Amino acid sequence: MKPLICAILSCSIWVWDAARAEVIDGTFNSPALGVSKTYRVYLPTDYSSSDYRYPVIYLLHGWGVTERYWIDQLALAETADAIRLQAIIVMPDGDRSFYSNSLAEIDYETCLSESAPRQNKEEPRKEFCVRKANYETYIVADLIDHIDREFRTHARRGGRGISGESAGGFGAMQLAMRNKDVFGSVAVHSAFLSLLYDGPRPYTPGVVKNRSFIEPEKMNPAAVEVFGRDIARWRAHDPVSLVETLAPDELRIYFDCGMQDEYGFYDEARYFDEQLKLRAIPHRFEAVEGKHEDALWKERIKHSLLFHAQSFREAGFLPQ
């Protein structure tokens, strides 16, 4: 490994010599979380030999894994190389979050001392525990600012996309819809796209029932910790509810989901698709064979990368 020096912010970075891709591990301080966080970066094959600036894709992982997941388990670098992606991919450590600013009370010292952690058991406590759970601010402010300072990026919304799978897919979609001045494109896999969906299952067009109030005993406890009991706060982070805030062509949107998704996320994806169509919001939805599993995401990730690349071209940040 060869060390690099960060001149702008206090951080540490290591680089592997790789035949095809340059993959970097870095660390930076996040005021939003009150701790230092790690990330991985995929650099285009000609990054080190050119002086070009590149568009950036922020890639969010789901629950139970870390920023290492994309490279180690889903062969992201090989996929990006195969399609000759001319973009930087940033993979932050998202812990077990919804990538939202949380209402949950944080006990940092207790988290550090857990001998049998309840969440992300494979992740060292010092990498998992935070002092504040402001994950939206962490991504949208702290991380993007750091990346734009440390790498040759196109620091404009048209040159910035966001993606993710499962909980990371939810995070990516709601972050893009809440921060349209930051991201120009969003592409997600197997995400839960309706926080308040209450049936029917299977999905039936035109007859969906949404929750009108929060019943904590019937909701995901982790989501209740993050969003609280005020339904207005849930709607403010709910992709289906956020459709009302979109204007046509304001955000380029792609999403796919396995039709056999065992968590019911395919129902939510179809409902999200319906709501986008009702408001005439251009988007791409692909229903595919498969469950909620690594094999599906490993195959589908090239589609989201290509979607972002096309978005960057149309915005003038990649050559046609």
N, C-alpha and C positions, 0 to 999 in steps of 0.2 A: 504494500500500500504506500501511497505517496501523499504527504500532507499538503494541503493548500492553506493559504492565509487569507482570512476575511478582513478587509481593510475598513469596512464601514461599521458593522455591528460586531459585538463580541460573539464569536461562534467558533465551532471546530468542524472541520470537514476532512473526509478521507476519500481517496479516489482509487478504484480498482482498475488495473490494466485489463481491458476486455477486448476480445477480437472484433466485436461489432458495436456494442453500445458502451457509452461512458455512463456509469451509474455512480452517483455521489450520495454519501450520507452526511448530513449536516445537523447542527444544533444551534438554536437561537433562543433568546429570551423573549417570552410572551408576557407583557404586562396584563393582558386580559385574563390569563390563567394564573399569573403569579409564580410561574416556574419556567424553566427552560424546557423546550420540546424538540424532539428529533423529527427529521423528515428525510425522504429520499428524493433524488432528482434524476430523471433520465434526460440526457443531453443528445441532440441530433449528432449523427456521426461526424459531421464537419464542424461542429461547434468550436473545438479547440484549434482548428486550422483556419478559421475565418474571423472576420470582425462583424458579421451580420448580427442583427437583432432578430429574435424569434418570438412567435406567439407562445402562449403558455396554457396548458391544460392542468387544472387542479383536480386530482383524483382521490376521492374519499373512500376509505374502507368501511366495511360494516362492523357489526358487533363481534367480539371474541377474537379479532385478529389485530394486526398492527400495520404500520406503514410498510413493513417488509413483505406483506402478503402479495402485493401485485407482482413483484419481481420473483420472489421465492416460490410461489405456488401457482401463479397464473401466467408465468412466462411473458410478462409485459414487454420486456426489452426486445425479445425475439419477435414479438408481434409488431412492435413499432418499427423495428429494423426492416421487417418483411414488407411493410407498406411504404417504406422510405419516408417516414413521418418527419417533417421539418418543423418540429415544435418541441418545446421543453415540456416535460411532464413532471409535476410536483406532487409527491405523495406524502401528506402530513400525517402525523400521529393523532388520531381522533379519539383515542381511548374507547370508552363505551358510551358515546354521546349521541345526541340527535343533531349535533352541529348547530345548536341553538343556545342562546344565553339562558341559563337555567335558574329557576327559583329555588332549587334545592340548597339546603344548608350544607356546607362543606366542612368536614373535620379532617384536615390534612394529616395531622399527627396520627389519628386513628387509622386512616387509610394506609399510612406508611407501616404501621405496626401490625397489620393484619397478617397473622401467620397462615391462615387459610382463606385467601381472598375470595370473595363471592364472584368477582367479575374479572375477565381477562387474566386468568390464572397463570398463563405462560409469560405474561409481561412483568418485568421487574417493577416493584412498587414505585421506585423513584421515577420510572418512565410513565407510570399510569396515574399517580396521584397528583392533584392540582389544588391550589389554594382558593381559586375562584373558578366557577364553571361557565365562563363567558365564551362559549365555543364559536358563536357567530362572529364576535369581535376578533377572536383569535385568528380565524380564517380570513375574514374580509379586510381587516385592518393590519394586524400584526404580521401575519405570514406574507401577505401580498406585498406589503411594504418592504419586508426583508428580501424577498425574492427579487423584486424590481431593483433593489440596491446591489445585490450580490451577483446577478446574472444579466446578460444582455437580452433584455426582454422588450417587447412592444408593450409599454405600460399604458395601454388604452383598452377600453371595454371590447372593441372589435377584435382585438388580439388576445382575448382572455376568455377561456371556456372552463366549465366545471363538470365533472362526472362523478359517478359512484355506483356502488351496488348495495342492494338491501337498505340498511339504515343509512349507509353512505349515499345511496341513491336518493332517499328522502332528503337527506341533508343537502345534497347538491341541488335538487329541484327547488326546495324552499329558499335556499340562499340565493339562487339565481333570480327567482321571482321577487324576492324581497330587495334585491340589490341589482336592479337592471342597469344602473349606472356603472356597475363594476364588471358584470359579465355579459358577453354578447351571445353566448351559446351554452346550452346545457344538454347533456346526454346521459341517461341513467338506465340501469338494468335492475329488474326485479325489485323495484322500490315500492314502499307503501305510500301511495299518492293521495289518500283520503283519510285524514286522522279521525273523521267523524262518521265514516261509512257504517251504516247499521243494517245492511241487507238491501235486497235479497241476495242469497247465495244459492245457486250461481246468479251472477249479475243478470238483470233483466232491463233492457233499455226503457227509460222513461218512468220507472216506478221505484227508483232508489229512495230509501229512507235514510235521512241523516239525523244524528243525535242533536237535540235542541238544548241539552244541558249535560253537564259532566257528572257521571256516576262513578266515582273512584273505584268502587268495588267491581265494576264491570270493565274497567279500562286497564291498559298496561300500566303497572305500578311505576315503572321507570318514566313513562311519559307523564304521569300525574306529578311526579317529582319535578320534572323539567317545566311543564306548562301550567301547573297549578289547577285550580278548580273554576277559574273564570273562562267561560267558553269563548269570550272575545279573544283571549290570548291564544287559544287553540286555533281559532279561525285565522288569526294573524300569521300562523305558521303552516296552515293547511294548504297544500297545493291546489286542491279543488276550489277552496274559497278564494285563493289568490288569483284564480283565473279572471275574476272580475276586475282585477287591477291591470290586466294586460291589454295593450292595443295591438292590432294586427301588425306583424313584422317587427315588433319591438324586441323580441327575444326568439332566437332560433331554438326549437325544442325537439328532442328525440327521446323516445323511451321504448323499451321492450320488456317483455315478461314471459316467463314460461307458462304455458297454458295448464300445466299440472302443478303449479306452485302450491305447495302444501300449506302455506300461510294465508291463502286467499288474496294475495296481492294482484293476481290476474283480474279478479273482480274489480278492484280499485283502479287498475290501469285502464280497463274498459270504461269505467265511469269517468275518469279523468279525460280520456279520449272524447267521450260524449260531450262533456262540458266545454272542451276546447272547440269542438265542431259547432256547438250552439252559438258561440261567440265569434265564429269565423276566424279563429286563431290558427294560422298555418303551423303544422307540426307533422312529425312522422312517428307513428306507432306501429310496432311490429310484434305480433303475437307469434311465439315460437314454441316448438316442442321442448319440453324439459321441466324440471323441478327447480326448487330454490337451492342451487348447488354450484360448486366450483366449476364443474364441467361446462355448464351453460355460460357462465361469465367468461371463462377462458376462451370460448368460441366467439362470444358476442363482443368482446372488448374492441376488436378491430373495427366493428361497425360504428361504435361511438367515436373512436379516434378518427376514422374517415369522415364522419359527420362534422366534427370540429374542424378538420382540415379544410373541408369545403366551405364552412362558415368563414374561416380565416381568409380564404381566397376571395370570397364574395365581398368581404370587408376591406380588401386591399392589403392584407398583411402576409399573404403568400402569393407567389406568382401564379398566374392562371395556367 
